[in-house]
Amino acid sequence: MGWTYTRRPQHVSVTNFIQNRVLTWTPTALEAPVYRVLAIELVGEAEIYAAVETTQHNGDRKVWAAVVIIDQLDDGEHNLGYKDLEESMLPYYYNCPKHILDMLTETDNPQANEWRTKCRETIDRQPALFA
């Protein structure tokens, strides 16, 4: 799980770049799933949380949480680094906003459920920050 460093055009926001270049996929194969960002938010200076909808070719749908850690640089060549994770990886970042958590569909993945619980505990401890 390494970092990816790339060039982000200055006229494109970080969240827009992550949403459109990292988290949204339109399949080229007929039976591949479609990924679409339903909500995205930058928390602080380095954490992006997103509710991502995955729709299978048969219509099955789930919404899961993406966590993208970012490193914004002043370097002219590569001005954005990111590490994209998802909730079942049990990332050690628990600042997901409530409105994004509320969009997620149920899962039986224990790591994802543990991550969601820790995020809700963070919200409960600091409600003014995550409302």
DSSP file (Angstrom, degrees, kcal/mol; ACC not computed):
  #  RESIDUE AA STRUCTURE BP1 BP2  ACC     N-H-->O    O-->H-N    N-H-->O    O-->H-N    TCO  KAPPA ALPHA  PHI   PSI    X-CA   Y-CA   Z-CA
    1    1 A M              0   0    0      0, 0.0     2,-0.1     0, 0.0    84,-0.0   0.000 360.0 360.0 360.0  80.9    0.0    0.0    0.0
    2    2 A G        -     0   0    0      1,-0.1     2,-0.3    80,-0.0     0, 0.0  -0.240 360.0 -92.4 -95.2-173.9    2.2    2.7   -1.3
    3    3 A W        -     0   0    0     80,-0.1     2,-0.5    -2,-0.1    80,-0.2  -0.712  24.4-145.1 -99.6 150.2    1.6    6.3   -2.3
    4    4 A T  E     -A   82   0A   0     78,-2.5    78,-2.5    -2,-0.3     2,-0.4  -0.974  12.9-162.5-113.1 128.8    0.9    7.6   -5.8
    5    5 A Y  E     +A   81   0A   0     -2,-0.5     2,-0.3    76,-0.2    76,-0.2  -0.936  22.7 151.1-113.4 136.1    2.3   11.0   -6.7
    6    6 A T  E     -A   80   0A   0     74,-2.8    74,-1.8    -2,-0.4    73,-0.7  -0.846  46.4 -90.3-149.9 179.1    0.9   12.9   -9.7
    7    7 A R        -     0   0    0     -2,-0.3    71,-0.1    71,-0.3    69,-0.1  -0.918  32.5-165.5-105.0 122.0    0.2   16.3  -11.2
    8    8 A R        -     0   0    0     -2,-0.6     6,-0.1     4,-0.0    71,-0.0  -0.930  27.6-117.2-104.9 125.1   -3.1   18.0  -10.3
    9    9 A P    >   -     0   0    0      0, 0.0     3,-1.8     0, 0.0     8,-0.1  -0.354  22.3-125.9 -58.7 140.3   -4.1   20.9  -12.5
   10   10 A Q  T 3  S+     0   0    0      1,-0.3    -2,-0.0     3,-0.0     0, 0.0   0.778 107.7  58.6 -62.4 -27.7   -4.3   24.1  -10.3
   11   11 A H  T 3  S+     0   0    0      2,-0.1     2,-0.5     0, 0.0    -1,-0.3   0.519  93.7  79.9 -80.9  -3.9   -7.8   24.8  -11.5
   12   12 A V  S <  S-     0   0    0     -3,-1.8    -4,-0.0     4,-0.0     0, 0.0  -0.905  81.6-128.4-106.6 126.5   -9.1   21.4  -10.2
   13   13 A S     >  -     0   0    0     -2,-0.5     4,-2.5     1,-0.1     5,-0.2  -0.270  21.5-115.5 -67.7 159.2   -9.8   21.1   -6.5
   14   14 A V  H  > S+     0   0    0      1,-0.2     4,-2.7     2,-0.2     5,-0.2   0.929 116.5  48.4 -61.4 -46.1   -8.2   18.2   -4.6
   15   15 A T  H  > S+     0   0    0      1,-0.2     4,-2.7     2,-0.2    -1,-0.2   0.897 112.0  49.5 -64.4 -38.6  -11.6   16.6   -3.8
   16   16 A N  H  > S+     0   0    0      2,-0.2     4,-2.6     1,-0.2     5,-0.3   0.913 111.5  49.4 -64.5 -42.4  -12.7   17.0   -7.5
   17   17 A F  H  X>S+     0   0    0     -4,-2.5     4,-2.8     2,-0.2     5,-0.5   0.944 114.0  44.5 -61.3 -49.2   -9.5   15.4   -8.6
   18   18 A I  I  X>S+     0   0    0     -4,-2.7     5,-2.3     1,-0.2     4,-1.6   0.917 114.7  50.0 -62.7 -43.5   -9.8   12.4   -6.2
   19   19 A Q  I  <>S+     0   0    0     -4,-2.7     5,-0.7    -5,-0.2    -2,-0.2   0.943 121.9  30.5 -59.9 -49.2  -13.5   12.0   -7.1
   20   20 A N  I  <5S+     0   0    0     -4,-2.6    -2,-0.2    -5,-0.2    -1,-0.2   0.767 129.5  33.1 -87.7 -26.6  -13.0   12.0  -10.9
   21   21 A R  I  <5S+     0   0    0     -4,-2.8    -3,-0.2    -5,-0.3    -2,-0.2   0.668 130.8  22.8-104.1 -18.6   -9.6   10.5  -11.3
   22   22 A V  I  <<S+     0   0    0     -4,-1.6    -3,-0.2    -5,-0.5    -4,-0.1   0.777 126.9  32.1-115.4 -44.1   -9.3    8.0   -8.4
   23   23 A L  I   <S+     0   0    0     -5,-2.3     2,-0.5    -4,-0.1    -3,-0.2   0.597 100.5  75.6-100.8 -12.1  -12.7    6.9   -7.2
   24   24 A T      < +     0   0    0     -5,-0.7     2,-0.4    -6,-0.3    12,-0.2  -0.897  55.0 173.8-107.2 124.4  -15.0    7.0  -10.3
   25   25 A W  B     -B   35   0A   0     10,-1.1    10,-2.3    -2,-0.5    -4,-0.0  -0.994  18.7-164.5-131.4 131.6  -14.6    4.2  -12.8
   26   26 A T        -     0   0    0     -2,-0.4     8,-0.1     8,-0.2    -2,-0.0  -0.972  33.9-120.7-109.2 125.0  -16.7    3.5  -15.9
   27   27 A P        -     0   0    0      0, 0.0     7,-0.1     0, 0.0     3,-0.0  -0.226  19.4-163.7 -70.0 151.8  -16.1    0.0  -17.1
   28   28 A T  S    S+     0   0    0      3,-0.0     2,-0.3     0, 0.0     3,-0.0   0.663  78.0  73.2 -98.2 -26.5  -14.8   -0.9  -20.5
   29   29 A A  S >  S-     0   0    0      1,-0.1     3,-1.3     4,-0.1     0, 0.0  -0.695  87.6-126.3 -87.9 142.9  -15.8   -4.5  -20.1
   30   30 A L  T 3  S+     0   0    0     -2,-0.3    -1,-0.1     1,-0.3     0, 0.0   0.831 106.2  40.5 -58.1 -38.0  -19.6   -5.2  -20.4
   31   31 A E  T 3  S+     0   0    0     25,-0.0    26,-0.5     2,-0.0    -1,-0.3   0.335  88.2 113.3 -98.5   7.7  -19.9   -7.1  -17.1
   32   32 A A  S <  S-     0   0    0     -3,-1.3    23,-0.0    24,-0.1     2,-0.0  -0.496  71.3-106.2 -78.3 148.9  -17.6   -4.9  -15.0
   33   33 A P        -     0   0    0      0, 0.0     2,-0.4     0, 0.0    23,-0.2  -0.306  24.3-127.2 -72.3 158.9  -19.1   -2.8  -12.1
   34   34 A V  E     - C   0  55A   0     21,-2.4    21,-2.4    -8,-0.1     2,-0.5  -0.905  18.0-154.8-104.9 134.8  -19.6    0.9  -12.3
   35   35 A Y  E     +BC  25  54A   0    -10,-2.3   -10,-1.1    -2,-0.4     2,-0.4  -0.942  16.9 174.2-112.3 129.4  -18.2    3.1   -9.4
   36   36 A R  E     - C   0  53A   0     17,-2.4    17,-3.5    -2,-0.5     2,-0.5  -0.998  29.5-128.1-139.4 132.7  -19.7    6.4   -8.7
   37   37 A V  E     + C   0  52A   0     -2,-0.4    15,-0.2    15,-0.2     3,-0.1  -0.679  22.3 179.7 -80.9 124.1  -19.0    8.9   -5.8
   38   38 A L  E    S+     0   0A   0     13,-3.1     2,-0.3    -2,-0.5    -1,-0.2   0.783  71.6   0.4 -92.3 -33.8  -22.2    9.9   -4.0
   39   39 A A  E     - C   0  51A   0     12,-1.1    12,-2.2    61,-0.0    -1,-0.4  -0.981  63.8-177.4-154.8 145.9  -20.6   12.2   -1.5
   40   40 A I  E     + C   0  50A   0     -2,-0.3     2,-0.3    10,-0.2    10,-0.2  -0.997   2.9 179.5-147.2 143.9  -17.1   13.3   -0.8
   41   41 A E  E     - C   0  49A   0      8,-2.5     8,-2.6    -2,-0.3     2,-0.5  -0.980  24.5-137.3-151.3 135.9  -15.5   15.6    1.8
   42   42 A L  E     - C   0  48A   0     -2,-0.3     2,-0.5     6,-0.2     6,-0.2  -0.808  22.7-163.4 -86.5 125.4  -12.1   16.8    2.8
   43   43 A V  E >>  - C   0  47A   0      4,-3.8     4,-1.5    -2,-0.5     3,-0.7  -0.959  59.8 -30.3-113.4 123.0  -11.6   16.7    6.5
   44   44 A G  T 34 S-     0   0    0     -2,-0.5    -2,-0.0     1,-0.2     0, 0.0  -0.431 105.9 -55.2  66.9-145.6   -8.7   18.7    7.8
   45   45 A E  T 34 S+     0   0    0     -2,-0.1    -1,-0.2     1,-0.1    27,-0.2   0.509 131.4  31.2-106.1  -6.9   -5.8   19.1    5.4
   46   46 A A  T <4 S+     0   0    0     -3,-0.7    24,-2.4     1,-0.1     2,-0.5   0.429  95.5  80.0-137.6   2.7   -5.1   15.4    4.6
   47   47 A E  E  <  -CD  43  69A   0     -4,-1.5    -4,-3.8    22,-0.2     2,-0.5  -0.964  44.7-175.5-123.7 127.1   -8.1   13.1    4.8
   48   48 A I  E     -CD  42  68A   0     20,-2.5    20,-2.9    -2,-0.5     2,-0.4  -0.975   6.3-168.9-117.5 132.2  -10.8   12.7    2.2
   49   49 A Y  E     +CD  41  67A   0     -8,-2.6    -8,-2.5    -2,-0.5     2,-0.3  -0.940   8.6 178.7-119.0 142.1  -13.8   10.5    2.9
   50   50 A A  E     -CD  40  66A   0     16,-2.0    16,-2.7    -2,-0.4     2,-0.6  -0.999  30.5-136.5-144.7 145.2  -16.3    9.4    0.2
   51   51 A A  E     -CD  39  65A   0    -12,-2.2   -13,-3.1    -2,-0.3   -12,-1.1  -0.916  33.1-165.9 -94.3 118.5  -19.4    7.3   -0.1
   52   52 A V  E     -CD  37  64A   0     12,-3.2    12,-2.4    -2,-0.6     2,-0.5  -0.930   9.8-148.3-115.3 126.9  -18.8    5.2   -3.3
   53   53 A E  E     -CD  36  63A   0    -17,-3.5   -17,-2.4    -2,-0.5     2,-0.5  -0.803   8.6-164.8 -93.9 129.0  -21.6    3.3   -5.0
   54   54 A T  E     -CD  35  62A   0      8,-3.2     8,-2.0    -2,-0.5     2,-0.5  -0.969   5.5-171.0-112.3 122.5  -20.7    0.1   -6.8
   55   55 A T  E     -CD  34  61A   0    -21,-2.4   -21,-2.4    -2,-0.5     6,-0.2  -0.964  11.5-146.6-117.3 122.2  -23.4   -1.2   -9.3
   56   56 A Q    >   -     0   0    0      4,-3.1     3,-2.1    -2,-0.5   -24,-0.1  -0.372  31.1-105.3 -79.0 162.8  -22.9   -4.6  -10.8
   57   57 A H  T 3  S+     0   0    0    -26,-0.5    -1,-0.1     1,-0.3   -25,-0.1   0.742 121.8  57.4 -62.3 -22.6  -24.1   -5.3  -14.3
   58   58 A N  T 3  S-     0   0    0    -27,-0.1    -1,-0.3     2,-0.1     3,-0.1   0.404 124.2-102.4 -88.5   3.1  -27.1   -7.3  -12.8
   59   59 A G  S <  S+     0   0    0     -3,-2.1    -2,-0.1     1,-0.3     2,-0.0   0.266  72.2 145.7  96.9 -11.8  -28.2   -4.2  -10.9
   60   60 A D        -     0   0    0     -5,-0.1    -4,-3.1     1,-0.0     2,-0.4  -0.371  30.2-166.3 -60.4 138.1  -26.9   -5.2   -7.5
   61   61 A R  E     +D   55   0A   0     -6,-0.2     2,-0.3    -3,-0.1    -6,-0.2  -0.974  18.2 171.4-134.0 140.8  -25.7   -2.1   -5.6
   62   62 A K  E     -D   54   0A   0     -8,-2.0    -8,-3.2    -2,-0.4     2,-0.5  -0.986  19.5-147.0-142.5 154.1  -23.7   -1.4   -2.6
   63   63 A V  E     +D   53   0A   0     -2,-0.3    42,-1.7   -10,-0.2     2,-0.3  -0.989  25.5 172.1-122.8 125.6  -22.3    1.8   -1.1
   64   64 A W  E     -D   52   0A   0    -12,-2.4   -12,-3.2    -2,-0.5     2,-0.5  -0.790  31.9-101.1-128.8 167.9  -19.0    1.6    0.8
   65   65 A A  E     -D   51   0A   0     -2,-0.3    22,-2.2   -14,-0.2     2,-0.4  -0.791  25.0-162.2 -99.5 132.1  -16.5    4.1    2.3
   66   66 A A  E     -DE  50  86A   0    -16,-2.7   -16,-2.0    -2,-0.5     2,-0.5  -0.888   2.5-162.8-104.7 142.2  -13.3    5.2    0.6
   67   67 A V  E     -DE  49  85A   0     18,-2.3    18,-3.1    -2,-0.4     2,-0.5  -0.993   7.4-174.5-124.9 121.8  -10.6    6.9    2.7
   68   68 A V  E     -DE  48  84A   0    -20,-2.9   -20,-2.5    -2,-0.5     2,-0.4  -0.971  10.2-156.9-122.8 119.7   -8.0    8.8    0.7
   69   69 A I  E     -DE  47  83A   0     14,-2.4    14,-2.2    -2,-0.5     2,-0.3  -0.800  19.5-159.3 -93.3 132.6   -5.0   10.3    2.6
   70   70 A I  E     - E   0  82A   0    -24,-2.4     2,-0.4    -2,-0.4    12,-0.2  -0.837  21.6-165.1-121.0 154.7   -3.4   13.2    0.7
   71   71 A D  E     - E   0  81A   0     10,-2.8    10,-2.7    -2,-0.3     2,-0.5  -0.929  15.8-158.2-134.1 105.0   -0.1   15.0    0.6
   72   72 A Q  E     - E   0  80A   0     -2,-0.4     2,-0.3     8,-0.2     8,-0.2  -0.763  15.3-170.1 -91.9 128.3   -0.2   18.3   -1.1
   73   73 A L        -     0   0    0      6,-2.1    -2,-0.0    -2,-0.5     0, 0.0  -0.741  32.5-141.6-116.6 160.0    3.2   19.5   -2.4
   74   74 A D        +     0   0    0     -2,-0.3     5,-0.1     4,-0.0     2,-0.1   0.425  64.5 123.0 -95.4  -2.1    4.6   22.7   -3.8
   75   75 A D        -     0   0    0      3,-0.3    -2,-0.1     1,-0.1     5,-0.0  -0.394  61.0-141.7 -61.9 130.7    6.8   20.8   -6.2
   76   76 A G  S    S+     0   0    0      1,-0.2     3,-0.2    -2,-0.1    -1,-0.1   0.805  95.8  47.5 -65.9 -30.4    6.0   21.8   -9.8
   77   77 A E  S    S+     0   0    0      1,-0.3     2,-0.5   -70,-0.1    -1,-0.2   0.962 127.5  15.0 -78.2 -54.7    6.3   18.3  -11.2
   78   78 A H        +     0   0    0    -71,-0.1    -3,-0.3     1,-0.1    -1,-0.3  -0.943  65.2 166.2-125.2 107.1    4.3   16.3   -8.8
   79   79 A N        +     0   0    0    -73,-0.7    -6,-2.1    -2,-0.5     2,-0.4   0.389  60.8  50.6-107.1   4.0    2.0   18.4   -6.6
   80   80 A L  E     -AE   6  72A   0    -74,-1.8   -74,-2.8    -8,-0.2     2,-0.4  -0.967  54.0-176.3-146.0 127.5   -0.3   15.8   -5.1
   81   81 A G  E     +AE   5  71A   0    -10,-2.7   -10,-2.8    -2,-0.4     2,-0.3  -0.934  14.3 176.9-115.0 145.5    0.3   12.5   -3.4
   82   82 A Y  E     -AE   4  70A   0    -78,-2.5   -78,-2.5    -2,-0.4     2,-0.5  -0.998  25.0-158.6-148.0 152.3   -2.4   10.2   -2.3
   83   83 A K  E     - E   0  69A   0    -14,-2.2   -14,-2.4    -2,-0.3     2,-0.5  -0.973  21.0-153.0-127.6 113.8   -3.0    6.8   -0.7
   84   84 A D  E     + E   0  68A   0     -2,-0.5     2,-0.3   -16,-0.2   -16,-0.2  -0.781  22.7 165.0 -95.9 129.2   -6.4    5.4   -1.5
   85   85 A L  E     - E   0  67A   0    -18,-3.1   -18,-2.3    -2,-0.5     2,-0.3  -0.797  22.5-142.2-129.5 168.7   -7.9    2.9    1.1
   86   86 A E  E >   - E   0  66A   0     -2,-0.3     3,-2.6   -20,-0.2   -20,-0.2  -0.958  32.3-100.9-137.5 162.5  -11.3    1.5    1.7
   87   87 A E  G >  S+     0   0    0    -22,-2.2     3,-1.9    -2,-0.3    28,-0.2   0.745 115.1  61.5 -55.9 -32.9  -13.2    0.7    4.9
   88   88 A S  G 3  S+     0   0    0      1,-0.3    -1,-0.3   -23,-0.2    23,-0.1   0.619  93.8  66.0 -72.4  -9.3  -12.5   -3.1    4.9
   89   89 A M  G <  S-     0   0    0     -3,-2.6    -1,-0.3    22,-0.1    -2,-0.2   0.473 106.9-130.5 -83.0  -3.1   -8.8   -2.3    5.1
   90   90 A L    <   -     0   0    0     -3,-1.9    -3,-0.1    -4,-0.2    -2,-0.1   0.940  29.3-157.1  51.4  56.3   -9.5   -0.9    8.6
   91   91 A P        -     0   0    0      0, 0.0     2,-1.1     0, 0.0    -1,-0.1  -0.286  21.5-120.1 -62.9 149.5   -7.6    2.3    7.9
   92   92 A Y  S    S+     0   0    0      2,-0.0     2,-0.4     0, 0.0    -2,-0.0  -0.236  85.5  97.8 -87.4  47.1   -6.4    4.1   11.0
   93   93 A Y        +     0   0    0     -2,-1.1     3,-0.1     1,-0.0    26,-0.1  -0.980  41.2 171.3-136.2 119.9   -8.4    7.3   10.2
   94   94 A Y        +     0   0    0     -2,-0.4    28,-0.2     1,-0.1    29,-0.1  -0.059  45.0 104.6-124.4  31.6  -11.8    7.7   11.9
   95   95 A N        +     0   0    0     27,-0.1    -1,-0.1   -52,-0.1   -46,-0.1   0.050  40.9 147.4-103.0  25.3  -13.0   11.2   11.0
   96   96 A C        -     0   0    0     -3,-0.1    27,-0.1     1,-0.1   -29,-0.0  -0.416  52.7-113.4 -64.0 129.4  -15.6   10.2    8.5
   97   97 A P    >>  -     0   0    0      0, 0.0     4,-2.1     0, 0.0     3,-0.8  -0.300  19.2-120.5 -64.3 148.8  -18.5   12.7    8.5
   98   98 A K  H 3> S+     0   0    0     32,-1.2     4,-2.8     1,-0.2     5,-0.2   0.871 109.7  59.2 -58.5 -41.9  -21.8   11.3    9.7
   99   99 A H  H 34 S+     0   0    0     31,-0.3     4,-0.4     1,-0.2    -1,-0.2   0.817 108.4  46.2 -63.5 -28.3  -23.6   12.1    6.4
  100  100 A I  H X> S+     0   0    0     -3,-0.8     3,-1.1     2,-0.2     4,-0.6   0.917 111.8  50.1 -76.7 -45.2  -21.2    9.9    4.5
  101  101 A L  H >< S+     0   0    0     -4,-2.1     3,-1.2     1,-0.3    -2,-0.2   0.895 106.3  57.5 -56.9 -39.9  -21.5    7.1    7.1
  102  102 A D  T 3< S+     0   0    0     -4,-2.8    -1,-0.3     1,-0.2    -2,-0.2   0.699 101.2  57.1 -66.9 -18.7  -25.3    7.3    6.9
  103  103 A M  T <4 S+     0   0    0     -3,-1.1    -1,-0.2    -4,-0.4    -2,-0.2   0.653  83.5 105.7 -84.5 -16.3  -25.2    6.7    3.1
  104  104 A L    <<  -     0   0    0     -3,-1.2   -40,-0.2    -4,-0.6     2,-0.1  -0.369  67.9-129.5 -71.9 141.1  -23.3    3.3    3.4
  105  105 A T        -     0   0    0    -42,-1.7    -1,-0.1     1,-0.1    -2,-0.1  -0.477  39.5 -82.6 -82.1 160.7  -25.2    0.1    2.8
  106  106 A E        -     0   0    0     -2,-0.1     2,-0.3     2,-0.0    -1,-0.1  -0.251  49.3-170.8 -62.7 150.1  -25.0   -2.7    5.3
  107  107 A T        -     0   0    0      2,-0.1    -1,-0.0    -3,-0.1    -3,-0.0  -0.974  29.9-150.6-139.5 153.2  -22.0   -5.0    5.2
  108  108 A D        +     0   0    0     -2,-0.3     3,-0.1     4,-0.0    -2,-0.0   0.260  62.7 119.3-103.1   9.8  -21.1   -8.3    6.8
  109  109 A N     >  -     0   0    0      1,-0.2     4,-2.4     2,-0.0     5,-0.2  -0.659  56.2-152.4 -76.6 117.8  -17.4   -7.5    6.6
  110  110 A P  H  > S+     0   0    0      0, 0.0     4,-2.2     0, 0.0    -1,-0.2   0.859  92.5  50.5 -63.3 -36.2  -16.0   -7.4   10.2
  111  111 A Q  H  > S+     0   0    0      2,-0.2     4,-2.5     1,-0.2     5,-0.2   0.915 111.5  48.0 -68.0 -41.7  -13.2   -4.9    9.4
  112  112 A A  H  > S+     0   0    0      2,-0.2     4,-2.5     1,-0.2    -1,-0.2   0.915 112.8  48.8 -64.3 -42.1  -15.6   -2.5    7.7
  113  113 A N  H  X S+     0   0    0     -4,-2.4     4,-2.2     2,-0.2    -2,-0.2   0.885 111.0  50.2 -65.8 -37.7  -18.1   -2.7   10.5
  114  114 A E  H  X S+     0   0    0     -4,-2.2     4,-2.3    -5,-0.2    -2,-0.2   0.921 110.9  49.2 -64.5 -43.1  -15.3   -2.1   13.1
  115  115 A W  H  X S+     0   0    0     -4,-2.5     4,-2.1   -28,-0.2    -2,-0.2   0.919 110.9  50.0 -61.9 -43.9  -14.1    0.9   11.1
  116  116 A R  H  X S+     0   0    0     -4,-2.5     4,-2.3     1,-0.2    -1,-0.2   0.901 109.9  51.2 -61.8 -41.5  -17.7    2.3   11.0
  117  117 A T  H  X S+     0   0    0     -4,-2.2     4,-2.2     1,-0.2    -1,-0.2   0.922 109.7  49.4 -61.8 -44.5  -18.1    1.8   14.7
  118  118 A K  H  X S+     0   0    0     -4,-2.3     4,-1.9     1,-0.2    -1,-0.2   0.867 110.1  51.4 -65.1 -35.8  -14.9    3.7   15.5
  119  119 A C  H  X S+     0   0    0     -4,-2.1     4,-2.3     2,-0.2    -1,-0.2   0.923 110.3  48.3 -65.2 -43.3  -15.9    6.5   13.2
  120  120 A R  H  X S+     0   0    0     -4,-2.3     4,-2.5     1,-0.2    -2,-0.2   0.864 109.2  53.6 -66.1 -35.1  -19.3    6.8   15.0
  121  121 A E  H  X S+     0   0    0     -4,-2.2     4,-1.7     2,-0.2    -1,-0.2   0.897 108.2  50.4 -64.0 -39.5  -17.5    6.8   18.4
  122  122 A T  H  X S+     0   0    0     -4,-1.9     4,-1.6     2,-0.2    -2,-0.2   0.923 110.7  49.1 -62.5 -44.0  -15.3    9.7   17.1
  123  123 A I  H  < S+     0   0    0     -4,-2.3     3,-0.2     1,-0.2     7,-0.2   0.917 109.2  52.3 -60.4 -44.4  -18.5   11.5   16.1
  124  124 A D  H  < S+     0   0    0     -4,-2.5    -1,-0.2     1,-0.2    -2,-0.2   0.830 110.1  48.9 -63.4 -32.6  -20.1   10.9   19.5
  125  125 A R  H  < S+     0   0    0     -4,-1.7    -1,-0.2     1,-0.2    -2,-0.2   0.791 127.9  22.5 -77.0 -28.3  -17.0   12.3   21.3
  126  126 A Q    >X  +     0   0    0     -4,-1.6     3,-1.3    -3,-0.2     4,-0.8  -0.484  69.5 164.0-137.2  64.9  -16.9   15.5   19.2
  127  127 A P  H 3> S+     0   0    0      0, 0.0     4,-0.7     0, 0.0     3,-0.5   0.796  72.4  60.6 -59.6 -31.8  -20.3   16.1   17.7
  128  128 A A  H 34 S+     0   0    0      1,-0.2     3,-0.2     2,-0.2    -5,-0.1   0.812 103.6  51.7 -67.4 -27.7  -19.7   19.7   16.7
  129  129 A L  H <4 S+     0   0    0     -3,-1.3    -1,-0.2     1,-0.2    -6,-0.1   0.756 118.8  32.8 -78.8 -24.4  -16.9   18.7   14.4
  130  130 A F  H  <        0   0    0     -4,-0.8   -32,-1.2    -3,-0.5   -31,-0.3   0.252 360.0 360.0-121.5  12.1  -18.8   16.1   12.5
  131  131 A A     <        0   0    0     -4,-0.7    -1,-0.1    -3,-0.2    -3,-0.1   0.502 360.0 360.0 -72.4 360.0  -22.4   17.2   12.3
